[in-house]
């Protein structure tokens, strides 16, 4: 009898992409995705170590599985990702019934480790301390038939005092451009029309082989690929963001007018203690140049509230920068003390009560700004790529969902009978802080003929039949 699996993912887009690879490896090993509502034979947790709530979520789920595992000893549990890299011994101490613990550098070993644990009937730990080669040849089960992530680098050379990721994923290792473009072309042949270039510090791409213009050149080369409608990237670092990248975005027709660039704090003093290597004037200067080159570009960001030593004045500076920058959205986080980081031992840790109160204020402040930015879209036409997993049909509302060119979430009526993978002209009728609502007009042909369309339909069919990794 064929065994089933599920993959639960915590963390960033890099983790989500790793989970696609984990699912692809398990498919290749002969396992199948579990049906909804059924307990899987293999449960894989792909973890994050950036915030404490990821730890709590993992151990809570492991505790939930303990009695199930006791009743069914043949069920296997595997824990991978950044938290596994950091806490390999702790995981087995807290949950000795876990079968496999694997790190960020050896995702490809999972099927072998599962089989070894089954045969030897004991837990297996394999944590590599560094990446031996770029993992570009691993299979993947994509979340979407039409959109895909493509890794350009792994690791990070920055030393932000709040972040443990460089310790866990290692120094930056760049992938040869020829391999990246080969993968993009192969994805387009499979029906993908939108790719997102991924890296821990994506715009530092090229540092590994001494070419500061490599990332801008990569964007331009992606613009030459027939059938590729949309190119995105995340997440860049302000320190490495150069004007040639702005020029490449503005001059490459399929490069989308959206920039997600973490701010983290609006206080120069806090940025210094975070060791972020830029100040607010540089950050705002980048936004100004982006908007000059692409007047309709949307800007989104990440912000940490309650970093050690943050005063009310520092926090107010963050609110002020949000107002000045007019972010379309901000992903806000309460500072989480992570053992092993310099910030964890800094003096003047902010009390949880103050952090929570500031978080609420920032959230409400940004909600108002996001609503104001989104209202400016009412009455305009937006080109929306109909999603095949993010926005399944809302039968009650008869609506579909997709992303505009500037990455805003759009719900729309489907009078035109658009399908996943279509690019639809949507007239925006309403706005909220989190999404837009509109009516679909003409469908723009993007699929390149009957053969290409048939391949896309089969991709969607398989995705719906087999299921996808769970993202949490």
C-alpha positions as a LaTeX table, in Angstrom:
\begin{tabular}{lrrr}
\hline
Residue & $x$ (\AA) & $y$ (\AA) & $z$ (\AA) \\
\hline
Unk1 & 0.00 & 0.00 & 0.00 \\
Unk2 & 1.36 & 3.41 & $-0.99$ \\
Unk3 & 2.17 & 5.66 & 1.95 \\
Unk4 & 0.88 & 9.22 & 2.17 \\
Unk5 & 2.56 & 12.42 & 3.31 \\
Unk6 & 1.90 & 16.02 & 4.25 \\
Unk7 & 4.31 & 18.95 & 4.58 \\
Unk8 & 3.62 & 21.77 & 7.03 \\
Unk9 & 5.60 & 24.95 & 6.51 \\
Unk10 & 6.46 & 27.81 & 8.84 \\
Unk11 & 8.37 & 30.88 & 7.74 \\
Unk12 & 9.45 & 32.78 & 4.66 \\
Unk13 & 9.17 & 32.20 & 0.93 \\
Unk14 & 12.49 & 30.35 & 1.01 \\
Unk15 & 10.92 & 27.83 & 3.37 \\
Unk16 & 7.84 & 27.53 & 1.16 \\
Unk17 & 10.07 & 26.84 & $-1.82$ \\
Unk18 & 12.03 & 24.28 & 0.22 \\
Unk19 & 8.71 & 22.59 & 1.05 \\
Unk20 & 7.94 & 22.32 & $-2.65$ \\
Unk21 & 11.24 & 20.51 & $-3.02$ \\
Unk22 & 10.49 & 18.27 & $-0.04$ \\
Unk23 & 7.14 & 17.36 & $-1.61$ \\
Unk24 & 8.83 & 16.71 & $-4.95$ \\
Unk25 & 11.37 & 14.40 & $-3.31$ \\
Unk26 & 8.64 & 12.45 & $-1.53$ \\
Unk27 & 6.70 & 12.14 & $-4.80$ \\
Unk28 & 9.83 & 10.83 & $-6.48$ \\
Unk29 & 10.31 & 8.32 & $-3.65$ \\
Unk30 & 6.86 & 6.86 & $-4.36$ \\
Unk31 & 4.75 & 8.53 & $-1.66$ \\
Unk32 & 1.56 & 10.45 & $-2.43$ \\
Unk33 & 0.04 & 13.58 & $-0.86$ \\
Unk34 & $-2.57$ & 12.80 & 1.78 \\
Unk35 & $-6.23$ & 13.54 & 1.10 \\
Unk36 & $-7.86$ & 16.35 & 3.07 \\
Unk37 & $-9.09$ & 15.28 & 6.50 \\
Unk38 & $-7.02$ & 12.07 & 6.58 \\
Unk39 & $-4.03$ & 11.44 & 8.86 \\
Unk40 & $-0.84$ & 11.14 & 6.79 \\
Unk41 & 1.62 & 8.27 & 7.16 \\
Unk42 & 4.50 & 10.77 & 6.99 \\
Unk43 & 4.30 & 14.25 & 8.52 \\
Unk44 & 7.10 & 16.68 & 7.68 \\
Unk45 & 7.50 & 19.99 & 9.49 \\
Unk46 & 9.64 & 22.53 & 7.64 \\
Unk47 & 10.47 & 25.05 & 10.33 \\
Unk48 & 11.53 & 28.65 & 10.86 \\
Unk49 & 13.75 & 30.00 & 13.65 \\
Unk50 & 13.20 & 33.74 & 13.22 \\
Unk51 & 10.43 & 34.16 & 15.81 \\
Unk52 & 9.50 & 32.34 & 18.98 \\
Unk53 & 5.95 & 31.59 & 17.88 \\
Unk54 & 7.37 & 29.20 & 15.25 \\
Unk55 & 8.98 & 27.17 & 18.07 \\
Unk56 & 5.71 & 27.11 & 19.98 \\
Unk57 & 3.76 & 26.07 & 16.90 \\
Unk58 & 6.14 & 23.20 & 16.16 \\
Unk59 & 6.21 & 21.77 & 19.69 \\
Unk60 & 2.45 & 22.18 & 19.99 \\
Unk61 & 1.91 & 20.19 & 16.82 \\
Unk62 & 4.43 & 17.55 & 17.87 \\
Unk63 & 2.56 & 17.14 & 21.18 \\
Unk64 & $-0.69$ & 16.74 & 19.26 \\
Unk65 & 0.85 & 13.95 & 17.16 \\
Unk66 & 2.32 & 12.06 & 20.14 \\
Unk67 & $-0.80$ & 9.97 & 20.96 \\
Unk68 & $-1.44$ & 9.35 & 17.25 \\
Unk69 & 2.12 & 8.10 & 16.83 \\
Unk70 & 1.71 & 5.86 & 19.89 \\
Unk71 & $-1.35$ & 4.22 & 18.36 \\
Unk72 & 0.34 & 3.93 & 14.96 \\
Unk73 & 4.11 & 3.41 & 15.44 \\
Unk74 & 4.60 & 3.06 & 11.67 \\
Unk75 & 3.67 & 6.70 & 11.16 \\
Unk76 & 6.80 & 8.80 & 10.67 \\
Unk77 & 7.48 & 12.39 & 11.76 \\
Unk78 & 10.30 & 14.48 & 10.31 \\
Unk79 & 11.44 & 17.96 & 11.34 \\
Unk80 & 13.60 & 20.06 & 9.02 \\
Unk81 & 14.44 & 23.68 & 8.28 \\
Unk82 & 16.05 & 26.41 & 10.32 \\
Unk83 & 14.78 & 25.36 & 13.75 \\
Unk84 & 16.00 & 21.82 & 13.11 \\
Unk85 & 19.40 & 23.22 & 12.15 \\
Unk86 & 19.53 & 25.19 & 15.41 \\
Unk87 & 17.87 & 22.84 & 17.92 \\
Unk88 & 18.57 & 19.33 & 16.66 \\
Unk89 & 19.17 & 17.86 & 20.14 \\
Unk90 & 16.34 & 19.82 & 21.77 \\
Unk91 & 13.78 & 18.47 & 19.31 \\
Unk92 & 14.52 & 14.85 & 20.17 \\
Unk93 & 14.70 & 15.66 & 23.86 \\
Unk94 & 11.24 & 17.24 & 23.81 \\
Unk95 & 9.79 & 14.78 & 21.29 \\
Unk96 & 11.82 & 11.53 & 21.25 \\
Unk97 & 9.23 & 9.93 & 18.96 \\
Unk98 & 10.37 & 12.13 & 16.03 \\
Unk99 & 11.89 & 9.86 & 13.39 \\
Unk100 & 14.04 & 12.25 & 11.38 \\
Unk101 & 15.71 & 15.61 & 12.04 \\
Unk102 & 17.37 & 17.19 & 9.00 \\
Unk103 & 18.91 & 20.58 & 8.34 \\
Unk104 & 18.68 & 23.37 & 5.80 \\
Unk105 & 21.65 & 22.05 & 3.81 \\
Unk106 & 20.52 & 18.46 & 3.30 \\
Unk107 & 16.86 & 18.57 & 2.22 \\
Unk108 & 17.72 & 16.01 & $-0.48$ \\
Unk109 & 18.56 & 13.40 & 2.16 \\
Unk110 & 15.03 & 13.17 & 3.57 \\
Unk111 & 13.77 & 10.05 & 1.69 \\
Unk112 & 16.92 & 8.11 & 2.62 \\
Unk113 & 16.69 & 9.20 & 6.26 \\
Unk114 & 13.02 & 8.16 & 6.45 \\
Unk115 & 13.85 & 4.72 & 5.07 \\
Unk116 & 16.82 & 4.34 & 7.42 \\
Unk117 & 14.64 & 5.30 & 10.41 \\
Unk118 & 12.03 & 2.74 & 9.33 \\
Unk119 & 14.51 & $-0.10$ & 8.89 \\
Unk120 & 16.66 & 0.63 & 11.94 \\
Unk121 & 13.67 & 1.65 & 14.10 \\
Unk122 & 15.51 & 4.57 & 15.64 \\
Unk123 & 15.63 & 8.31 & 15.13 \\
Unk124 & 17.95 & 9.70 & 12.47 \\
Unk125 & 19.70 & 13.08 & 12.69 \\
Unk126 & 21.61 & 14.55 & 9.78 \\
Unk127 & 22.63 & 18.20 & 9.99 \\
Unk128 & 25.22 & 19.46 & 7.54 \\
Unk129 & 27.06 & 22.58 & 8.70 \\
Unk130 & 27.52 & 24.01 & 5.23 \\
Unk131 & 26.13 & 23.66 & 1.73 \\
Unk132 & 28.16 & 21.32 & $-0.45$ \\
Unk133 & 26.57 & 22.43 & $-3.73$ \\
Unk134 & 23.67 & 24.60 & $-4.80$ \\
Unk135 & 20.48 & 22.49 & $-4.58$ \\
Unk136 & 19.26 & 23.33 & $-8.08$ \\
Unk137 & 18.55 & 19.80 & $-9.28$ \\
Unk138 & 15.97 & 18.75 & $-6.67$ \\
Unk139 & 12.45 & 17.97 & $-7.95$ \\
Unk140 & 9.60 & 20.18 & $-6.77$ \\
Unk141 & 5.83 & 20.00 & $-6.42$ \\
Unk142 & 4.80 & 23.57 & $-7.16$ \\
Unk143 & 1.98 & 25.29 & $-5.32$ \\
Unk144 & 0.82 & 26.88 & $-8.55$ \\
Unk145 & 0.75 & 25.72 & $-12.16$ \\
Unk146 & 1.37 & 29.26 & $-13.44$ \\
Unk147 & 3.59 & 30.93 & $-10.83$ \\
Unk148 & 6.87 & 29.63 & $-9.48$ \\
Unk149 & 9.78 & 30.58 & $-7.24$ \\
Unk150 & 13.34 & 30.33 & $-8.54$ \\
Unk151 & 16.21 & 30.50 & $-6.06$ \\
Unk152 & 19.17 & 32.62 & $-7.16$ \\
Unk153 & 21.17 & 32.29 & $-3.94$ \\
Unk154 & 21.14 & 30.71 & $-0.50$ \\
Unk155 & 22.62 & 32.02 & 2.72 \\
Unk156 & 23.37 & 35.58 & 3.80 \\
Unk157 & 26.48 & 37.65 & 4.52 \\
Unk158 & 24.72 & 40.23 & 6.69 \\
Unk159 & 25.11 & 40.37 & 10.47 \\
Unk160 & 21.78 & 41.83 & 11.65 \\
Unk161 & 21.76 & 41.56 & 15.43 \\
Unk162 & 18.21 & 40.17 & 15.62 \\
Unk163 & 18.60 & 37.44 & 13.01 \\
Unk164 & 19.96 & 33.92 & 13.34 \\
Unk165 & 19.33 & 32.91 & 9.72 \\
Unk166 & 22.94 & 33.52 & 8.49 \\
Unk167 & 24.16 & 31.17 & 11.22 \\
Unk168 & 21.72 & 28.49 & 10.10 \\
Unk169 & 21.80 & 28.87 & 6.31 \\
Unk170 & 25.45 & 29.90 & 6.04 \\
Unk171 & 27.23 & 32.53 & 3.98 \\
Unk172 & 25.78 & 33.57 & 0.64 \\
Unk173 & 26.26 & 31.10 & $-2.18$ \\
Unk174 & 25.19 & 32.32 & $-5.61$ \\
Unk175 & 23.87 & 30.15 & $-8.37$ \\
Unk176 & 25.31 & 30.52 & $-11.89$ \\
Unk177 & 23.09 & 32.71 & $-14.06$ \\
Unk178 & 23.09 & 30.09 & $-16.82$ \\
Unk179 & 21.48 & 27.58 & $-14.42$ \\
Unk180 & 18.88 & 30.10 & $-13.22$ \\
Unk181 & 17.84 & 31.04 & $-16.75$ \\
Unk182 & 17.77 & 27.39 & $-17.79$ \\
Unk183 & 15.33 & 26.66 & $-14.96$ \\
Unk184 & 13.18 & 29.68 & $-15.84$ \\
Unk185 & 12.95 & 28.57 & $-19.48$ \\
Unk186 & 12.04 & 25.03 & $-18.41$ \\
Unk187 & 9.30 & 26.39 & $-16.13$ \\
Unk188 & 7.90 & 28.50 & $-18.96$ \\
Unk189 & 7.79 & 25.38 & $-21.13$ \\
Unk190 & 5.71 & 23.75 & $-18.39$ \\
Unk191 & 3.18 & 26.60 & $-18.44$ \\
Unk192 & 4.60 & 29.00 & $-15.85$ \\
Unk193 & 4.06 & 32.66 & $-16.79$ \\
Unk194 & 5.20 & 34.32 & $-13.54$ \\
Unk195 & 8.43 & 33.72 & $-11.65$ \\
Unk196 & 9.75 & 35.22 & $-8.41$ \\
Unk197 & 13.51 & 35.30 & $-7.95$ \\
Unk198 & 14.33 & 34.34 & $-4.37$ \\
Unk199 & 17.29 & 34.92 & $-2.10$ \\
Unk200 & 17.90 & 35.68 & 1.55 \\
Unk201 & 19.35 & 38.97 & 0.24 \\
Unk202 & 18.35 & 38.66 & $-3.38$ \\
Unk203 & 19.89 & 41.84 & $-4.76$ \\
Unk204 & 23.32 & 40.94 & $-3.37$ \\
Unk205 & 23.35 & 38.25 & $-6.06$ \\
Unk206 & 26.76 & 38.27 & $-7.72$ \\
Unk207 & 28.82 & 38.91 & $-4.59$ \\
Unk208 & 29.93 & 35.26 & $-4.63$ \\
Unk209 & 31.64 & 35.75 & $-7.99$ \\
Unk210 & 32.45 & 39.46 & $-7.79$ \\
Unk211 & 29.88 & 40.95 & $-10.18$ \\
Unk212 & 27.87 & 43.83 & $-8.67$ \\
Unk213 & 25.76 & 44.16 & $-11.80$ \\
Unk214 & 24.74 & 40.51 & $-11.86$ \\
Unk215 & 21.25 & 40.94 & $-10.40$ \\
Unk216 & 20.24 & 43.77 & $-12.74$ \\
Unk217 & 21.55 & 41.71 & $-15.66$ \\
Unk218 & 19.55 & 38.71 & $-14.46$ \\
Unk219 & 16.32 & 40.74 & $-14.48$ \\
Unk220 & 17.07 & 41.94 & $-18.01$ \\
Unk221 & 17.80 & 38.40 & $-19.22$ \\
Unk222 & 14.50 & 37.20 & $-17.77$ \\
Unk223 & 12.85 & 39.92 & $-19.83$ \\
Unk224 & 14.07 & 38.23 & $-23.01$ \\
Unk225 & 12.34 & 34.90 & $-22.34$ \\
Unk226 & 9.32 & 34.40 & $-24.62$ \\
Unk227 & 6.19 & 33.42 & $-22.75$ \\
Unk228 & 7.32 & 34.78 & $-19.39$ \\
Unk229 & 4.73 & 37.42 & $-18.52$ \\
Unk230 & 5.83 & 38.48 & $-15.04$ \\
Unk231 & 9.11 & 38.70 & $-13.15$ \\
Unk232 & 9.26 & 39.53 & $-9.42$ \\
Unk233 & 11.92 & 39.25 & $-6.72$ \\
Unk234 & 12.21 & 39.24 & $-2.93$ \\
Unk235 & 13.60 & 40.21 & $-0.56$ \\
Unk236 & 16.23 & 42.86 & $-1.28$ \\
Unk237 & 18.37 & 44.68 & 1.27 \\
Unk238 & 18.56 & 48.50 & 1.09 \\
Unk239 & 22.33 & 48.37 & 1.48 \\
Unk240 & 22.76 & 46.54 & $-1.83$ \\
Unk241 & 19.94 & 48.20 & $-3.75$ \\
Unk242 & 21.51 & 50.01 & $-6.69$ \\
Unk243 & 20.22 & 52.28 & $-9.44$ \\
Unk244 & 20.98 & 49.71 & $-12.12$ \\
Unk245 & 18.37 & 47.42 & $-10.51$ \\
Unk246 & 15.83 & 50.27 & $-10.64$ \\
Unk247 & 16.70 & 50.85 & $-14.31$ \\
Unk248 & 16.35 & 47.14 & $-15.05$ \\
Unk249 & 12.93 & 47.04 & $-13.38$ \\
Unk250 & 11.72 & 50.12 & $-15.27$ \\
Unk251 & 13.13 & 49.07 & $-18.65$ \\
Unk252 & 12.21 & 45.36 & $-18.62$ \\
Unk253 & 8.60 & 44.98 & $-19.82$ \\
Unk254 & 7.79 & 41.88 & $-17.77$ \\
Unk255 & 9.42 & 43.16 & $-14.53$ \\
Unk256 & 6.53 & 43.99 & $-12.23$ \\
Unk257 & 6.13 & 47.43 & $-10.57$ \\
Unk258 & 6.31 & 46.16 & $-7.01$ \\
Unk259 & 9.13 & 46.41 & $-4.49$ \\
Unk260 & 9.12 & 44.59 & $-1.18$ \\
Unk261 & 12.01 & 46.06 & 0.80 \\
Unk262 & 12.31 & 45.56 & 4.57 \\
Unk263 & 12.62 & 48.75 & 6.62 \\
Unk264 & 12.66 & 47.08 & 10.09 \\
Unk265 & 12.67 & 50.42 & 11.94 \\
Unk266 & 12.17 & 54.10 & 11.17 \\
Unk267 & 14.71 & 55.11 & 13.82 \\
Unk268 & 18.30 & 55.60 & 12.72 \\
Unk269 & 19.47 & 54.80 & 16.24 \\
Unk270 & 17.65 & 51.46 & 16.24 \\
Unk271 & 18.82 & 50.67 & 12.71 \\
Unk272 & 22.37 & 51.14 & 13.96 \\
Unk273 & 21.89 & 48.76 & 16.89 \\
Unk274 & 20.19 & 46.33 & 14.52 \\
Unk275 & 23.35 & 46.59 & 12.41 \\
Unk276 & 21.29 & 47.23 & 9.29 \\
Unk277 & 24.03 & 49.28 & 7.53 \\
Unk278 & 21.68 & 51.95 & 6.11 \\
Unk279 & 19.74 & 54.87 & 7.52 \\
Unk280 & 16.29 & 56.21 & 6.80 \\
Unk281 & 17.47 & 58.88 & 4.35 \\
Unk282 & 19.01 & 56.20 & 2.13 \\
Unk283 & 15.90 & 54.04 & 2.42 \\
Unk284 & 13.56 & 56.89 & 1.46 \\
Unk285 & 15.94 & 57.90 & $-1.34$ \\
Unk286 & 15.57 & 54.45 & $-2.88$ \\
Unk287 & 11.78 & 54.70 & $-2.73$ \\
Unk288 & 11.88 & 58.12 & $-4.38$ \\
Unk289 & 14.04 & 56.84 & $-7.24$ \\
Unk290 & 11.84 & 53.77 & $-7.70$ \\
Unk291 & 8.71 & 55.91 & $-7.90$ \\
Unk292 & 10.38 & 58.36 & $-10.29$ \\
Unk293 & 11.25 & 55.50 & $-12.63$ \\
Unk294 & 7.93 & 53.66 & $-12.07$ \\
Unk295 & 5.25 & 56.13 & $-10.88$ \\
Unk296 & 2.67 & 53.38 & $-10.32$ \\
Unk297 & 4.94 & 51.05 & $-8.34$ \\
Unk298 & 3.66 & 49.77 & $-5.00$ \\
Unk299 & 6.00 & 49.44 & $-2.04$ \\
Unk300 & 5.62 & 46.92 & 0.77 \\
Unk301 & 7.89 & 46.33 & 3.75 \\
Unk302 & 8.73 & 44.47 & 6.96 \\
Unk303 & 8.88 & 46.20 & 10.35 \\
Unk304 & 9.96 & 44.95 & 13.78 \\
Unk305 & 8.34 & 46.54 & 16.85 \\
Unk306 & 9.96 & 46.56 & 20.28 \\
Unk307 & 13.61 & 45.96 & 19.43 \\
Unk308 & 15.81 & 46.27 & 22.54 \\
Unk309 & 16.27 & 49.90 & 23.52 \\
Unk310 & 13.39 & 51.16 & 21.37 \\
Unk311 & 11.98 & 54.30 & 22.98 \\
Unk312 & 8.66 & 55.96 & 22.34 \\
Unk313 & 10.54 & 58.48 & 20.20 \\
Unk314 & 12.08 & 55.67 & 18.14 \\
Unk315 & 8.68 & 54.09 & 17.67 \\
Unk316 & 7.16 & 57.40 & 16.62 \\
Unk317 & 9.89 & 57.69 & 13.99 \\
Unk318 & 8.71 & 54.37 & 12.56 \\
Unk319 & 5.12 & 55.64 & 12.37 \\
Unk320 & 6.38 & 58.78 & 10.64 \\
Unk321 & 8.35 & 56.81 & 8.03 \\
Unk322 & 5.27 & 54.69 & 7.29 \\
Unk323 & 3.29 & 57.85 & 6.66 \\
Unk324 & 6.00 & 59.33 & 4.49 \\
Unk325 & 6.65 & 56.14 & 2.51 \\
Unk326 & 2.93 & 55.34 & 2.00 \\
Unk327 & 3.48 & 51.61 & 2.02 \\
Unk328 & 0.76 & 49.61 & 0.31 \\
Unk329 & 1.26 & 47.03 & 3.07 \\
Unk330 & 3.62 & 46.40 & 5.96 \\
Unk331 & 4.27 & 43.00 & 7.48 \\
Unk332 & 4.74 & 43.88 & 11.13 \\
Unk333 & 6.30 & 41.69 & 13.81 \\
Unk334 & 6.80 & 41.92 & 17.53 \\
Unk335 & 10.48 & 41.57 & 18.39 \\
Unk336 & 11.24 & 38.02 & 19.46 \\
Unk337 & 14.37 & 37.26 & 21.47 \\
Unk338 & 16.31 & 34.52 & 19.71 \\
Unk339 & 19.08 & 32.76 & 21.65 \\
Unk340 & 22.39 & 33.02 & 19.86 \\
Unk341 & 21.78 & 36.50 & 18.45 \\
Unk342 & 23.50 & 39.65 & 19.79 \\
Unk343 & 20.13 & 41.33 & 20.37 \\
Unk344 & 19.09 & 38.61 & 22.81 \\
Unk345 & 21.62 & 39.84 & 25.38 \\
Unk346 & 21.28 & 43.56 & 24.77 \\
Unk347 & 20.26 & 45.78 & 27.71 \\
Unk348 & 16.92 & 47.65 & 27.81 \\
Unk349 & 14.74 & 44.83 & 26.54 \\
Unk350 & 11.26 & 46.28 & 25.96 \\
Unk351 & 8.49 & 44.79 & 28.11 \\
Unk352 & 5.95 & 42.54 & 26.34 \\
Unk353 & 3.15 & 44.89 & 27.36 \\
Unk354 & 4.80 & 47.87 & 25.67 \\
Unk355 & 5.70 & 45.81 & 22.62 \\
Unk356 & 2.10 & 44.62 & 22.29 \\
Unk357 & 0.69 & 48.13 & 22.66 \\
Unk358 & 3.07 & 49.54 & 20.04 \\
Unk359 & 2.36 & 46.65 & 17.69 \\
Unk360 & $-1.35$ & 47.41 & 17.87 \\
Unk361 & $-0.76$ & 51.11 & 17.22 \\
Unk362 & 1.49 & 50.40 & 14.24 \\
Unk363 & $-1.00$ & 47.91 & 12.83 \\
Unk364 & $-3.89$ & 50.38 & 13.08 \\
Unk365 & $-1.76$ & 53.19 & 11.65 \\
Unk366 & $-0.73$ & 51.09 & 8.65 \\
Unk367 & $-4.29$ & 49.85 & 8.13 \\
Unk368 & $-5.36$ & 53.44 & 7.56 \\
Unk369 & $-2.47$ & 54.07 & 5.17 \\
Unk370 & $-3.13$ & 50.86 & 3.22 \\
Unk371 & $-6.79$ & 51.74 & 2.86 \\
Unk372 & $-5.89$ & 55.21 & 1.60 \\
Unk373 & $-3.42$ & 53.78 & $-0.93$ \\
Unk374 & $-5.91$ & 51.17 & $-2.13$ \\
Unk375 & $-8.73$ & 53.70 & $-2.53$ \\
Unk376 & $-6.60$ & 55.44 & $-5.14$ \\
Unk377 & $-7.10$ & 52.37 & $-7.34$ \\
Unk378 & $-10.89$ & 52.65 & $-7.45$ \\
Unk379 & $-12.05$ & 53.30 & $-10.99$ \\
Unk380 & $-8.79$ & 52.10 & $-12.53$ \\
Unk381 & $-8.18$ & 49.03 & $-14.67$ \\
Unk382 & $-5.67$ & 46.47 & $-13.38$ \\
Unk383 & $-4.21$ & 43.42 & $-15.07$ \\
Unk384 & $-4.79$ & 40.50 & $-12.72$ \\
Unk385 & $-3.26$ & 37.03 & $-13.00$ \\
Unk386 & $-5.99$ & 34.60 & $-11.93$ \\
Unk387 & $-4.63$ & 32.37 & $-9.18$ \\
Unk388 & $-5.07$ & 28.61 & $-9.06$ \\
Unk389 & $-4.36$ & 28.10 & $-5.35$ \\
Unk390 & $-4.49$ & 31.48 & $-3.64$ \\
Unk391 & $-7.91$ & 32.38 & $-4.99$ \\
Unk392 & $-10.12$ & 29.42 & $-5.72$ \\
Unk393 & $-13.61$ & 30.33 & $-6.78$ \\
Unk394 & $-15.81$ & 31.78 & $-4.05$ \\
Unk395 & $-19.06$ & 29.96 & $-4.91$ \\
Unk396 & $-21.16$ & 32.16 & $-2.66$ \\
Unk397 & $-19.88$ & 35.35 & $-4.27$ \\
Unk398 & $-19.05$ & 33.82 & $-7.67$ \\
Unk399 & $-15.67$ & 35.52 & $-7.48$ \\
Unk400 & $-12.12$ & 34.67 & $-8.40$ \\
Unk401 & $-8.92$ & 36.04 & $-6.92$ \\
Unk402 & $-5.56$ & 37.03 & $-8.30$ \\
Unk403 & $-2.66$ & 39.43 & $-8.03$ \\
Unk404 & $-2.34$ & 42.69 & $-9.91$ \\
Unk405 & 0.93 & 43.68 & $-11.54$ \\
Unk406 & 1.80 & 45.68 & $-8.42$ \\
Unk407 & 1.06 & 42.62 & $-6.25$ \\
Unk408 & $-2.22$ & 43.75 & $-4.74$ \\
Unk409 & $-4.79$ & 41.07 & $-3.96$ \\
Unk410 & $-7.87$ & 41.49 & $-6.17$ \\
Unk411 & $-11.24$ & 39.73 & $-5.93$ \\
Unk412 & $-13.44$ & 40.07 & $-8.97$ \\
Unk413 & $-16.68$ & 38.94 & $-10.51$ \\
Unk414 & $-16.16$ & 36.44 & $-13.29$ \\
Unk415 & $-18.59$ & 37.42 & $-16.00$ \\
Unk416 & $-15.87$ & 36.79 & $-18.57$ \\
Unk417 & $-15.43$ & 33.16 & $-17.38$ \\
Unk418 & $-11.72$ & 33.61 & $-16.76$ \\
Unk419 & $-9.71$ & 30.58 & $-15.69$ \\
Unk420 & $-6.58$ & 30.10 & $-13.59$ \\
Unk421 & $-3.57$ & 31.36 & $-15.50$ \\
Unk422 & $-5.49$ & 34.00 & $-17.46$ \\
Unk423 & $-4.53$ & 37.64 & $-17.19$ \\
Unk424 & $-7.73$ & 39.64 & $-16.82$ \\
Unk425 & $-8.45$ & 43.34 & $-17.05$ \\
Unk426 & $-10.31$ & 44.20 & $-13.84$ \\
Unk427 & $-12.04$ & 47.52 & $-13.18$ \\
Unk428 & $-11.66$ & 48.26 & $-9.46$ \\
Unk429 & $-14.97$ & 49.12 & $-7.75$ \\
Unk430 & $-14.16$ & 48.87 & $-4.02$ \\
Unk431 & $-11.13$ & 48.98 & $-1.76$ \\
Unk432 & $-10.23$ & 47.71 & 1.69 \\
Unk433 & $-6.94$ & 47.79 & 3.54 \\
Unk434 & $-6.10$ & 44.24 & 2.44 \\
Unk435 & $-7.63$ & 43.77 & $-1.00$ \\
Unk436 & $-9.47$ & 45.30 & $-3.93$ \\
Unk437 & $-12.80$ & 44.25 & $-5.46$ \\
Unk438 & $-13.68$ & 44.70 & $-9.11$ \\
Unk439 & $-15.31$ & 43.37 & $-12.25$ \\
Unk440 & $-13.41$ & 41.44 & $-14.91$ \\
Unk441 & $-13.37$ & 42.63 & $-18.49$ \\
Unk442 & $-11.38$ & 41.20 & $-21.36$ \\
Unk443 & $-9.14$ & 38.20 & $-20.87$ \\
Unk444 & $-5.66$ & 38.71 & $-22.24$ \\
Unk445 & $-4.29$ & 35.67 & $-24.06$ \\
Unk446 & $-1.14$ & 34.44 & $-22.33$ \\
Unk447 & $-0.96$ & 30.75 & $-22.99$ \\
Unk448 & 0.69 & 30.51 & $-26.40$ \\
Unk449 & $-1.64$ & 28.20 & $-28.29$ \\
Unk450 & $-3.64$ & 25.03 & $-27.78$ \\
Unk451 & $-0.72$ & 22.78 & $-26.78$ \\
Unk452 & 0.44 & 25.23 & $-24.14$ \\
Unk453 & $-3.11$ & 25.62 & $-22.84$ \\
Unk454 & $-3.62$ & 21.87 & $-22.64$ \\
Unk455 & $-0.40$ & 21.54 & $-20.65$ \\
Unk456 & $-1.62$ & 24.24 & $-18.26$ \\
Unk457 & $-4.97$ & 22.55 & $-17.78$ \\
Unk458 & $-3.25$ & 19.27 & $-16.98$ \\
Unk459 & $-1.02$ & 21.05 & $-14.44$ \\
Unk460 & $-4.06$ & 22.47 & $-12.68$ \\
Unk461 & $-5.85$ & 19.12 & $-12.80$ \\
Unk462 & $-2.91$ & 17.33 & $-11.20$ \\
Unk463 & $-2.52$ & 20.04 & $-8.58$ \\
Unk464 & $-6.14$ & 19.74 & $-7.52$ \\
Unk465 & $-6.12$ & 15.93 & $-7.58$ \\
Unk466 & $-2.91$ & 15.46 & $-5.64$ \\
Unk467 & $-3.10$ & 18.33 & $-3.17$ \\
Unk468 & $-0.39$ & 20.75 & $-2.11$ \\
Unk469 & 1.95 & 21.30 & 0.83 \\
Unk470 & 0.23 & 22.99 & 3.76 \\
Unk471 & 1.40 & 26.57 & 4.35 \\
Unk472 & 0.92 & 27.95 & 7.88 \\
\hline
\end{tabular}
